[in-house]
Amino acid sequence: MKKFNAIIYLLFIILISSKCKEEAIKPLPNGNPTQTLDTLWTAPIGFGITPKFTSNKDVLMSSRYTNLEGEIFKLFDGNTGKMKWEWADYFKVEESFAGGNHTIINDALILCSRNATYALNMLTGQTLWKHQMDSMIGSPQIYKDEEGYIYHGFGSKTENSTYYIYRTKYTEPKWELVCTFNDTLPVDRVLGTSIASSINAKGEKIMVFTLYMDYTLNGKLKSVSKVCGYNMDTKQYDWIKDHSDKYVNFRVCKMASSAGKVFTFAVYSVNWYFVAINTNDGSIAWEKQLPNFGVSMHLYKDNIVALSAGSSTVFCLNQNTGAVVWETPFVYKDDSSYPNINFAFDDANVFKNYLFSTQCDNLLILNLDNGAIVFNKPVSLPNGCLQYGVAINEQKRCFYVQDRNKAICYKLPEEVKY
């Protein structure tokens, strides 16, 4: 009998614990006992694109992986969290529009999959246009310039060594061919990894793009890594550089440009690099070896900050020389196999002189002037995990983040001063 009562008591404890766990995930303000910030509102969302602002400071987020219709974009009132609209007007099921797969121009959100491009009005949630390029093999990367054009690169379905870059105004899908690349090697495929624009010493606009190619020679797989500089003013290539002796591949990540240079990540064997390419001739201006593969870069004053995956040191480098301005190291927790810091694609954002980065349980904030840690404390909901970066509202002194299946508006930490 005593044994039976003990079993009943144990089941009762398990049931109560389970009930508590269920209640803990409800979106209650300050539901996490370790949470250090005030919650202004929460709303159901899922996780997807990094939070983005409209011109009136409403906030756009998305939900993916669990929806039959693909990634669902939702606009929330920035003050109340009330959903204003949702959008998923695709040709077929589409998702994974984080990173280089989207851009924003004048309240128009442009989404890029491999062969389709979508544009929607962020204020109304209405589809502006959508377009498919069925005859090409697209790269899931999109790029915009200061003239309101968006660019999309495509490989050929019939000629393996040919690559095309098209562009259109963001307001309508009137695609025009910008340039064509043909390699002399018998490559099996050619992939574009990123695009950026810069200005050369003559003041001419140069579109810089990186390519990865592979082919088989004597039964062995060979890879080719090239950087191309196409002059948008003269309508011809200024240079095409083969950097295969230095790098196997330029990593798929949004590039940055400044001071006559284009910045990108690269890999060779087990080594990872942050690379500055001269706009004038495609040569390597400088490189910095990184502890892991690069996930994002951020321009700040005359410097550029590079984030690497995992629990890696953050480097701030001089744009012109590559000299280290400051570095902030991070290490793994002693009591866990998981890192205290885990940088990932699209999880960081620059605001004023601060770098914000979502770190699952913690929000990390670094001072970009010296690399000092301003804030590194838990803010996530119970059983939650902060996802894909933040958007900061300067006037309201609040920020928006995705936490597993919740969209959340928090007050900014008091440590953030401006």
TORKOL-4160 file (C-alpha; in steps of 0.2 Angstrom, whole numbers, padded with zeros to 4 digits, m for minus):
418
<pt num="1" X="0000" Y="0000" Z="0000"/>
<pt num="2" X="0014" Y="0012" Z="0005"/>
<pt num="3" X="0022" Y="0008" Z="m0012"/>
<pt num="4" X="0006" Y="0012" Z="m0021"/>
<pt num="5" X="0004" Y="0028" Z="m0012"/>
<pt num="6" X="0022" Y="0033" Z="m0017"/>
<pt num="7" X="0019" Y="0030" Z="m0035"/>
<pt num="8" X="0003" Y="0040" Z="m0034"/>
<pt num="9" X="0013" Y="0054" Z="m0026"/>
<pt num="10" X="0026" Y="0053" Z="m0039"/>
<pt num="11" X="0014" Y="0054" Z="m0053"/>
<pt num="12" X="0006" Y="0069" Z="m0045"/>
<pt num="13" X="0022" Y="0078" Z="m0044"/>
<pt num="14" X="0026" Y="0074" Z="m0063"/>
<pt num="15" X="0008" Y="0081" Z="m0067"/>
<pt num="16" X="0011" Y="0097" Z="m0058"/>
<pt num="17" X="0028" Y="0100" Z="m0065"/>
<pt num="18" X="0021" Y="0097" Z="m0083"/>
<pt num="19" X="0007" Y="0109" Z="m0079"/>
<pt num="20" X="0019" Y="0122" Z="m0073"/>
<pt num="21" X="0029" Y="0120" Z="m0089"/>
<pt num="22" X="0014" Y="0122" Z="m0100"/>
<pt num="23" X="0009" Y="0138" Z="m0091"/>
<pt num="24" X="0027" Y="0145" Z="m0092"/>
<pt num="25" X="0027" Y="0146" Z="m0110"/>
<pt num="26" X="0012" Y="0158" Z="m0111"/>
<pt num="27" X="0017" Y="0176" Z="m0117"/>
<pt num="28" X="0016" Y="0184" Z="m0100"/>
<pt num="29" X="0026" Y="0200" Z="m0097"/>
<pt num="30" X="0042" Y="0196" Z="m0087"/>
<pt num="31" X="0038" Y="0177" Z="m0087"/>
<pt num="32" X="0056" Y="0173" Z="m0086"/>
<pt num="33" X="0062" Y="0174" Z="m0068"/>
<pt num="34" X="0080" Y="0178" Z="m0074"/>
<pt num="35" X="0073" Y="0191" Z="m0087"/>
<pt num="36" X="0081" Y="0208" Z="m0085"/>
<pt num="37" X="0070" Y="0218" Z="m0096"/>
<pt num="38" X="0052" Y="0225" Z="m0096"/>
<pt num="39" X="0041" Y="0217" Z="m0109"/>
<pt num="40" X="0029" Y="0229" Z="m0119"/>
<pt num="41" X="0020" Y="0216" Z="m0129"/>
<pt num="42" X="0021" Y="0199" Z="m0136"/>
<pt num="43" X="0012" Y="0191" Z="m0151"/>
<pt num="44" X="0012" Y="0174" Z="m0160"/>
<pt num="45" X="0024" Y="0172" Z="m0174"/>
<pt num="46" X="0036" Y="0158" Z="m0176"/>
<pt num="47" X="0054" Y="0163" Z="m0182"/>
<pt num="48" X="0061" Y="0168" Z="m0199"/>
<pt num="49" X="0067" Y="0185" Z="m0206"/>
<pt num="50" X="0076" Y="0197" Z="m0195"/>
<pt num="51" X="0064" Y="0211" Z="m0189"/>
<pt num="52" X="0062" Y="0225" Z="m0201"/>
<pt num="53" X="0054" Y="0242" Z="m0199"/>
<pt num="54" X="0042" Y="0251" Z="m0211"/>
<pt num="55" X="0043" Y="0270" Z="m0213"/>
<pt num="56" X="0031" Y="0272" Z="m0199"/>
<pt num="57" X="0040" Y="0261" Z="m0187"/>
<pt num="58" X="0028" Y="0246" Z="m0188"/>
<pt num="59" X="0039" Y="0230" Z="m0187"/>
<pt num="60" X="0039" Y="0216" Z="m0200"/>
<pt num="61" X="0043" Y="0198" Z="m0195"/>
<pt num="62" X="0040" Y="0181" Z="m0203"/>
<pt num="63" X="0036" Y="0163" Z="m0198"/>
<pt num="64" X="0043" Y="0148" Z="m0207"/>
<pt num="65" X="0046" Y="0129" Z="m0207"/>
<pt num="66" X="0029" Y="0125" Z="m0200"/>
<pt num="67" X="0017" Y="0132" Z="m0213"/>
<pt num="68" X="0010" Y="0123" Z="m0228"/>
<pt num="69" X="0010" Y="0139" Z="m0238"/>
<pt num="70" X="0028" Y="0143" Z="m0235"/>
<pt num="71" X="0036" Y="0157" Z="m0225"/>
<pt num="72" X="0022" Y="0169" Z="m0219"/>
<pt num="73" X="0026" Y="0187" Z="m0217"/>
<pt num="74" X="0017" Y="0197" Z="m0204"/>
<pt num="75" X="0017" Y="0216" Z="m0200"/>
<pt num="76" X="0014" Y="0221" Z="m0182"/>
<pt num="77" X="0010" Y="0238" Z="m0175"/>
<pt num="78" X="0026" Y="0244" Z="m0167"/>
<pt num="79" X="0017" Y="0251" Z="m0152"/>
<pt num="80" X="0004" Y="0237" Z="m0148"/>
<pt num="81" X="0009" Y="0221" Z="m0156"/>
<pt num="82" X="m0007" Y="0220" Z="m0165"/>
<pt num="83" X="m0005" Y="0211" Z="m0182"/>
<pt num="84" X="m0010" Y="0222" Z="m0197"/>
<pt num="85" X="m0008" Y="0210" Z="m0211"/>
<pt num="86" X="0000" Y="0193" Z="m0217"/>
<pt num="87" X="0007" Y="0188" Z="m0234"/>
<pt num="88" X="0012" Y="0172" Z="m0242"/>
<pt num="89" X="0008" Y="0175" Z="m0261"/>
<pt num="90" X="0020" Y="0163" Z="m0269"/>
<pt num="91" X="0021" Y="0153" Z="m0286"/>
<pt num="92" X="0025" Y="0138" Z="m0275"/>
<pt num="93" X="0030" Y="0135" Z="m0257"/>
<pt num="94" X="0044" Y="0146" Z="m0253"/>
<pt num="95" X="0054" Y="0149" Z="m0237"/>
<pt num="96" X="0071" Y="0154" Z="m0229"/>
<pt num="97" X="0072" Y="0172" Z="m0234"/>
<pt num="98" X="0085" Y="0178" Z="m0221"/>
<pt num="99" X="0102" Y="0184" Z="m0225"/>
<pt num="100" X="0105" Y="0189" Z="m0243"/>
<pt num="101" X="0088" Y="0183" Z="m0249"/>
<pt num="102" X="0079" Y="0199" Z="m0246"/>
<pt num="103" X="0081" Y="0218" Z="m0247"/>
<pt num="104" X="0070" Y="0233" Z="m0243"/>
<pt num="105" X="0068" Y="0249" Z="m0254"/>
<pt num="106" X="0056" Y="0263" Z="m0249"/>
<pt num="107" X="0044" Y="0251" Z="m0240"/>
<pt num="108" X="0045" Y="0238" Z="m0253"/>
<pt num="109" X="0051" Y="0221" Z="m0247"/>
<pt num="110" X="0060" Y="0211" Z="m0261"/>
<pt num="111" X="0062" Y="0192" Z="m0259"/>
<pt num="112" X="0073" Y="0181" Z="m0269"/>
<pt num="113" X="0072" Y="0162" Z="m0271"/>
<pt num="114" X="0083" Y="0153" Z="m0284"/>
<pt num="115" X="0071" Y="0156" Z="m0299"/>
<pt num="116" X="0058" Y="0168" Z="m0292"/>
<pt num="117" X="0057" Y="0186" Z="m0286"/>
<pt num="118" X="0043" Y="0193" Z="m0276"/>
<pt num="119" X="0040" Y="0212" Z="m0271"/>
<pt num="120" X="0027" Y="0217" Z="m0258"/>
<pt num="121" X="0021" Y="0233" Z="m0251"/>
<pt num="122" X="0026" Y="0233" Z="m0232"/>
<pt num="123" X="0013" Y="0246" Z="m0227"/>
<pt num="124" X="m0002" Y="0237" Z="m0235"/>
<pt num="125" X="0004" Y="0219" Z="m0237"/>
<pt num="126" X="m0001" Y="0219" Z="m0255"/>
<pt num="127" X="0009" Y="0210" Z="m0269"/>
<pt num="128" X="0017" Y="0223" Z="m0280"/>
<pt num="129" X="0023" Y="0210" Z="m0292"/>
<pt num="130" X="0031" Y="0193" Z="m0294"/>
<pt num="131" X="0042" Y="0185" Z="m0307"/>
<pt num="132" X="0049" Y="0168" Z="m0312"/>
<pt num="133" X="0065" Y="0165" Z="m0322"/>
<pt num="134" X="0062" Y="0147" Z="m0327"/>
<pt num="135" X="0075" Y="0146" Z="m0340"/>
<pt num="136" X="0089" Y="0149" Z="m0328"/>
<pt num="137" X="0097" Y="0141" Z="m0313"/>
<pt num="138" X="0096" Y="0155" Z="m0300"/>
<pt num="139" X="0107" Y="0160" Z="m0285"/>
<pt num="140" X="0097" Y="0164" Z="m0269"/>
<pt num="141" X="0106" Y="0181" Z="m0267"/>
<pt num="142" X="0099" Y="0198" Z="m0271"/>
<pt num="143" X="0108" Y="0215" Z="m0271"/>
<pt num="144" X="0101" Y="0233" Z="m0272"/>
<pt num="145" X="0110" Y="0249" Z="m0278"/>
<pt num="146" X="0108" Y="0267" Z="m0274"/>
<pt num="147" X="0098" Y="0269" Z="m0290"/>
<pt num="148" X="0083" Y="0258" Z="m0285"/>
<pt num="149" X="0089" Y="0243" Z="m0295"/>
<pt num="150" X="0089" Y="0225" Z="m0288"/>
<pt num="151" X="0101" Y="0212" Z="m0295"/>
<pt num="152" X="0099" Y="0193" Z="m0297"/>
<pt num="153" X="0112" Y="0181" Z="m0304"/>
<pt num="154" X="0108" Y="0165" Z="m0314"/>
<pt num="155" X="0118" Y="0151" Z="m0321"/>
<pt num="156" X="0113" Y="0143" Z="m0338"/>
<pt num="157" X="0104" Y="0127" Z="m0339"/>
<pt num="158" X="0112" Y="0123" Z="m0356"/>
<pt num="159" X="0130" Y="0130" Z="m0354"/>
<pt num="160" X="0138" Y="0125" Z="m0338"/>
<pt num="161" X="0152" Y="0139" Z="m0339"/>
<pt num="162" X="0140" Y="0153" Z="m0342"/>
<pt num="163" X="0133" Y="0165" Z="m0328"/>
<pt num="164" X="0121" Y="0180" Z="m0331"/>
<pt num="165" X="0117" Y="0195" Z="m0320"/>
<pt num="166" X="0100" Y="0203" Z="m0322"/>
<pt num="167" X="0093" Y="0219" Z="m0314"/>
<pt num="168" X="0076" Y="0228" Z="m0313"/>
<pt num="169" X="0069" Y="0243" Z="m0304"/>
<pt num="170" X="0061" Y="0237" Z="m0288"/>
<pt num="171" X="0044" Y="0245" Z="m0294"/>
<pt num="172" X="0041" Y="0233" Z="m0308"/>
<pt num="173" X="0048" Y="0217" Z="m0315"/>
<pt num="174" X="0056" Y="0223" Z="m0331"/>
<pt num="175" X="0072" Y="0213" Z="m0331"/>
<pt num="176" X="0087" Y="0218" Z="m0341"/>
<pt num="177" X="0103" Y="0209" Z="m0344"/>
<pt num="178" X="0118" Y="0218" Z="m0336"/>
<pt num="179" X="0132" Y="0206" Z="m0340"/>
<pt num="180" X="0137" Y="0189" Z="m0345"/>
<pt num="181" X="0152" Y="0179" Z="m0339"/>
<pt num="182" X="0159" Y="0164" Z="m0349"/>
<pt num="183" X="0174" Y="0154" Z="m0342"/>
<pt num="184" X="0186" Y="0145" Z="m0353"/>
<pt num="185" X="0188" Y="0130" Z="m0341"/>
<pt num="186" X="0176" Y="0115" Z="m0344"/>
<pt num="187" X="0167" Y="0118" Z="m0328"/>
<pt num="188" X="0152" Y="0108" Z="m0323"/>
<pt num="189" X="0144" Y="0122" Z="m0314"/>
<pt num="190" X="0146" Y="0140" Z="m0310"/>
<pt num="191" X="0138" Y="0148" Z="m0294"/>
<pt num="192" X="0137" Y="0166" Z="m0289"/>
<pt num="193" X="0140" Y="0169" Z="m0271"/>
<pt num="194" X="0138" Y="0188" Z="m0268"/>
<pt num="195" X="0137" Y="0205" Z="m0277"/>
<pt num="196" X="0142" Y="0223" Z="m0271"/>
<pt num="197" X="0146" Y="0239" Z="m0279"/>
<pt num="198" X="0160" Y="0251" Z="m0277"/>
<pt num="199" X="0168" Y="0266" Z="m0285"/>
<pt num="200" X="0185" Y="0265" Z="m0293"/>
<pt num="201" X="0199" Y="0278" Z="m0293"/>
<pt num="202" X="0191" Y="0286" Z="m0309"/>
<pt num="203" X="0174" Y="0288" Z="m0300"/>
<pt num="204" X="0166" Y="0275" Z="m0310"/>
<pt num="205" X="0154" Y="0262" Z="m0303"/>
<pt num="206" X="0160" Y="0245" Z="m0302"/>
<pt num="207" X="0149" Y="0230" Z="m0299"/>
<pt num="208" X="0160" Y="0217" Z="m0290"/>
<pt num="209" X="0154" Y="0199" Z="m0289"/>
<pt num="210" X="0161" Y="0182" Z="m0283"/>
<pt num="211" X="0160" Y="0165" Z="m0292"/>
<pt num="212" X="0163" Y="0147" Z="m0287"/>
<pt num="213" X="0166" Y="0134" Z="m0301"/>
<pt num="214" X="0170" Y="0116" Z="m0301"/>
<pt num="215" X="0176" Y="0103" Z="m0314"/>
<pt num="216" X="0183" Y="0086" Z="m0316"/>
<pt num="217" X="0201" Y="0084" Z="m0322"/>
<pt num="218" X="0209" Y="0067" Z="m0323"/>
<pt num="219" X="0195" Y="0060" Z="m0312"/>
<pt num="220" X="0198" Y="0073" Z="m0298"/>
<pt num="221" X="0187" Y="0087" Z="m0293"/>
<pt num="222" X="0194" Y="0104" Z="m0296"/>
<pt num="223" X="0187" Y="0120" Z="m0289"/>
<pt num="224" X="0189" Y="0138" Z="m0296"/>
<pt num="225" X="0186" Y="0154" Z="m0286"/>
<pt num="226" X="0185" Y="0171" Z="m0295"/>
<pt num="227" X="0181" Y="0189" Z="m0292"/>
<pt num="228" X="0174" Y="0200" Z="m0307"/>
<pt num="229" X="0174" Y="0219" Z="m0308"/>
<pt num="230" X="0161" Y="0224" Z="m0321"/>
<pt num="231" X="0161" Y="0243" Z="m0325"/>
<pt num="232" X="0143" Y="0249" Z="m0325"/>
<pt num="233" X="0148" Y="0266" Z="m0334"/>
<pt num="234" X="0159" Y="0258" Z="m0349"/>
<pt num="235" X="0148" Y="0242" Z="m0349"/>
<pt num="236" X="0163" Y="0230" Z="m0349"/>
<pt num="237" X="0174" Y="0221" Z="m0337"/>
<pt num="238" X="0188" Y="0230" Z="m0330"/>
<pt num="239" X="0196" Y="0215" Z="m0322"/>
<pt num="240" X="0193" Y="0196" Z="m0318"/>
<pt num="241" X="0204" Y="0189" Z="m0305"/>
<pt num="242" X="0207" Y="0170" Z="m0301"/>
<pt num="243" X="0211" Y="0168" Z="m0283"/>
<pt num="244" X="0210" Y="0149" Z="m0283"/>
<pt num="245" X="0228" Y="0148" Z="m0276"/>
<pt num="246" X="0223" Y="0158" Z="m0261"/>
<pt num="247" X="0204" Y="0153" Z="m0258"/>
<pt num="248" X="0194" Y="0138" Z="m0262"/>
<pt num="249" X="0178" Y="0148" Z="m0261"/>
<pt num="250" X="0170" Y="0165" Z="m0256"/>
<pt num="251" X="0157" Y="0162" Z="m0243"/>
<pt num="252" X="0139" Y="0166" Z="m0246"/>
<pt num="253" X="0136" Y="0181" Z="m0236"/>
<pt num="254" X="0131" Y="0199" Z="m0239"/>
<pt num="255" X="0147" Y="0209" Z="m0245"/>
<pt num="256" X="0151" Y="0227" Z="m0239"/>
<pt num="257" X="0160" Y="0240" Z="m0249"/>
<pt num="258" X="0169" Y="0256" Z="m0243"/>
<pt num="259" X="0184" Y="0266" Z="m0246"/>
<pt num="260" X="0187" Y="0259" Z="m0264"/>
<pt num="261" X="0186" Y="0241" Z="m0257"/>
<pt num="262" X="0174" Y="0227" Z="m0256"/>
<pt num="263" X="0174" Y="0215" Z="m0241"/>
<pt num="264" X="0170" Y="0197" Z="m0241"/>
<pt num="265" X="0173" Y="0180" Z="m0232"/>
<pt num="266" X="0184" Y="0166" Z="m0240"/>
<pt num="267" X="0189" Y="0149" Z="m0236"/>
<pt num="268" X="0205" Y="0138" Z="m0240"/>
<pt num="269" X="0206" Y="0121" Z="m0233"/>
<pt num="270" X="0202" Y="0122" Z="m0214"/>
<pt num="271" X="0207" Y="0141" Z="m0214"/>
<pt num="272" X="0194" Y="0155" Z="m0214"/>
<pt num="273" X="0198" Y="0173" Z="m0219"/>
<pt num="274" X="0190" Y="0190" Z="m0220"/>
<pt num="275" X="0196" Y="0198" Z="m0236"/>
<pt num="276" X="0197" Y="0216" Z="m0243"/>
<pt num="277" X="0197" Y="0217" Z="m0262"/>
<pt num="278" X="0203" Y="0232" Z="m0272"/>
<pt num="279" X="0190" Y="0239" Z="m0283"/>
<pt num="280" X="0203" Y="0246" Z="m0295"/>
<pt num="281" X="0210" Y="0229" Z="m0300"/>
<pt num="282" X="0203" Y="0215" Z="m0290"/>
<pt num="283" X="0219" Y="0212" Z="m0280"/>
<pt num="284" X="0219" Y="0207" Z="m0262"/>
<pt num="285" X="0221" Y="0223" Z="m0252"/>
<pt num="286" X="0223" Y="0213" Z="m0235"/>
<pt num="287" X="0216" Y="0198" Z="m0226"/>
<pt num="288" X="0213" Y="0193" Z="m0209"/>
<pt num="289" X="0212" Y="0174" Z="m0203"/>
<pt num="290" X="0197" Y="0171" Z="m0193"/>
<pt num="291" X="0193" Y="0157" Z="m0180"/>
<pt num="292" X="0178" Y="0151" Z="m0189"/>
<pt num="293" X="0168" Y="0154" Z="m0205"/>
<pt num="294" X="0162" Y="0172" Z="m0206"/>
<pt num="295" X="0143" Y="0175" Z="m0204"/>
<pt num="296" X="0141" Y="0194" Z="m0205"/>
<pt num="297" X="0151" Y="0211" Z="m0207"/>
<pt num="298" X="0146" Y="0228" Z="m0201"/>
<pt num="299" X="0154" Y="0245" Z="m0206"/>
<pt num="300" X="0157" Y="0257" Z="m0192"/>
<pt num="301" X="0166" Y="0274" Z="m0195"/>
<pt num="302" X="0183" Y="0269" Z="m0203"/>
<pt num="303" X="0182" Y="0252" Z="m0197"/>
<pt num="304" X="0173" Y="0235" Z="m0201"/>
<pt num="305" X="0168" Y="0222" Z="m0188"/>
<pt num="306" X="0168" Y="0204" Z="m0193"/>
<pt num="307" X="0158" Y="0191" Z="m0184"/>
<pt num="308" X="0162" Y="0172" Z="m0185"/>
<pt num="309" X="0152" Y="0157" Z="m0181"/>
<pt num="310" X="0151" Y="0149" Z="m0164"/>
<pt num="311" X="0159" Y="0156" Z="m0149"/>
<pt num="312" X="0172" Y="0166" Z="m0158"/>
<pt num="313" X="0182" Y="0182" Z="m0156"/>
<pt num="314" X="0174" Y="0198" Z="m0163"/>
<pt num="315" X="0187" Y="0208" Z="m0173"/>
<pt num="316" X="0186" Y="0226" Z="m0177"/>
<pt num="317" X="0198" Y="0230" Z="m0192"/>
<pt num="318" X="0203" Y="0246" Z="m0200"/>
<pt num="319" X="0195" Y="0247" Z="m0218"/>
<pt num="320" X="0211" Y="0253" Z="m0226"/>
<pt num="321" X="0224" Y="0242" Z="m0218"/>
<pt num="322" X="0216" Y="0227" Z="m0210"/>
<pt num="323" X="0225" Y="0232" Z="m0194"/>
<pt num="324" X="0216" Y="0226" Z="m0178"/>
<pt num="325" X="0207" Y="0241" Z="m0169"/>
<pt num="326" X="0200" Y="0230" Z="m0155"/>
<pt num="327" X="0196" Y="0212" Z="m0152"/>
<pt num="328" X="0183" Y="0204" Z="m0140"/>
<pt num="329" X="0186" Y="0186" Z="m0136"/>
<pt num="330" X="0172" Y="0173" Z="m0131"/>
<pt num="331" X="0174" Y="0156" Z="m0123"/>
<pt num="332" X="0163" Y="0141" Z="m0121"/>
<pt num="333" X="0154" Y="0138" Z="m0104"/>
<pt num="334" X="0164" Y="0127" Z="m0092"/>
<pt num="335" X="0148" Y="0118" Z="m0087"/>
<pt num="336" X="0140" Y="0114" Z="m0104"/>
<pt num="337" X="0144" Y="0108" Z="m0122"/>
<pt num="338" X="0135" Y="0123" Z="m0129"/>
<pt num="339" X="0143" Y="0140" Z="m0131"/>
<pt num="340" X="0139" Y="0155" Z="m0121"/>
<pt num="341" X="0140" Y="0165" Z="m0137"/>
<pt num="342" X="0135" Y="0157" Z="m0154"/>
<pt num="343" X="0136" Y="0170" Z="m0168"/>
<pt num="344" X="0125" Y="0165" Z="m0183"/>
<pt num="345" X="0120" Y="0172" Z="m0200"/>
<pt num="346" X="0109" Y="0187" Z="m0198"/>
<pt num="347" X="0109" Y="0188" Z="m0179"/>
<pt num="348" X="0117" Y="0205" Z="m0177"/>
<pt num="349" X="0112" Y="0223" Z="m0180"/>
<pt num="350" X="0121" Y="0240" Z="m0178"/>
<pt num="351" X="0113" Y="0254" Z="m0169"/>
<pt num="352" X="0122" Y="0270" Z="m0165"/>
<pt num="353" X="0139" Y="0265" Z="m0158"/>
<pt num="354" X="0132" Y="0248" Z="m0152"/>
<pt num="355" X="0132" Y="0230" Z="m0160"/>
<pt num="356" X="0116" Y="0220" Z="m0155"/>
<pt num="357" X="0117" Y="0201" Z="m0157"/>
<pt num="358" X="0104" Y="0188" Z="m0152"/>
<pt num="359" X="0112" Y="0174" Z="m0142"/>
<pt num="360" X="0097" Y="0162" Z="m0139"/>
<pt num="361" X="0095" Y="0165" Z="m0120"/>
<pt num="362" X="0105" Y="0181" Z="m0119"/>
<pt num="363" X="0105" Y="0198" Z="m0128"/>
<pt num="364" X="0123" Y="0203" Z="m0132"/>
<pt num="365" X="0127" Y="0222" Z="m0134"/>
<pt num="366" X="0145" Y="0227" Z="m0138"/>
<pt num="367" X="0152" Y="0245" Z="m0139"/>
<pt num="368" X="0158" Y="0247" Z="m0156"/>
<pt num="369" X="0171" Y="0260" Z="m0151"/>
<pt num="370" X="0181" Y="0249" Z="m0140"/>
<pt num="371" X="0173" Y="0231" Z="m0140"/>
<pt num="372" X="0168" Y="0232" Z="m0122"/>
<pt num="373" X="0153" Y="0221" Z="m0117"/>
<pt num="374" X="0139" Y="0233" Z="m0113"/>
<pt num="375" X="0125" Y="0220" Z="m0110"/>
<pt num="376" X="0125" Y="0201" Z="m0109"/>
<pt num="377" X="0110" Y="0194" Z="m0099"/>
<pt num="378" X="0096" Y="0182" Z="m0102"/>
<pt num="379" X="0080" Y="0190" Z="m0109"/>
<pt num="380" X="0072" Y="0176" Z="m0118"/>
<pt num="381" X="0055" Y="0168" Z="m0113"/>
<pt num="382" X="0056" Y="0151" Z="m0103"/>
<pt num="383" X="0060" Y="0137" Z="m0115"/>
<pt num="384" X="0063" Y="0151" Z="m0128"/>
<pt num="385" X="0078" Y="0156" Z="m0139"/>
<pt num="386" X="0081" Y="0173" Z="m0147"/>
<pt num="387" X="0081" Y="0171" Z="m0166"/>
<pt num="388" X="0088" Y="0181" Z="m0181"/>
<pt num="389" X="0093" Y="0198" Z="m0174"/>
<pt num="390" X="0084" Y="0214" Z="m0168"/>
<pt num="391" X="0076" Y="0230" Z="m0174"/>
<pt num="392" X="0079" Y="0245" Z="m0162"/>
<pt num="393" X="0066" Y="0259" Z="m0161"/>
<pt num="394" X="0076" Y="0275" Z="m0156"/>
<pt num="395" X="0062" Y="0286" Z="m0151"/>
<pt num="396" X="0052" Y="0273" Z="m0141"/>
<pt num="397" X="0068" Y="0266" Z="m0133"/>
<pt num="398" X="0063" Y="0248" Z="m0137"/>
<pt num="399" X="0068" Y="0234" Z="m0148"/>
<pt num="400" X="0059" Y="0220" Z="m0157"/>
<pt num="401" X="0065" Y="0202" Z="m0157"/>
<pt num="402" X="0059" Y="0184" Z="m0161"/>
<pt num="403" X="0059" Y="0171" Z="m0147"/>
<pt num="404" X="0054" Y="0154" Z="m0154"/>
<pt num="405" X="0036" Y="0156" Z="m0158"/>
<pt num="406" X="0034" Y="0174" Z="m0151"/>
<pt num="407" X="0037" Y="0191" Z="m0158"/>
<pt num="408" X="0042" Y="0202" Z="m0143"/>
<pt num="409" X="0044" Y="0221" Z="m0139"/>
<pt num="410" X="0056" Y="0224" Z="m0125"/>
<pt num="411" X="0062" Y="0240" Z="m0117"/>
<pt num="412" X="0080" Y="0244" Z="m0121"/>
<pt num="413" X="0092" Y="0240" Z="m0107"/>
<pt num="414" X="0097" Y="0255" Z="m0097"/>
<pt num="415" X="0115" Y="0252" Z="m0101"/>
<pt num="416" X="0111" Y="0258" Z="m0119"/>
<pt num="417" X="0114" Y="0277" Z="m0118"/>
<pt num="418" X="0112" Y="0289" Z="m0133"/>
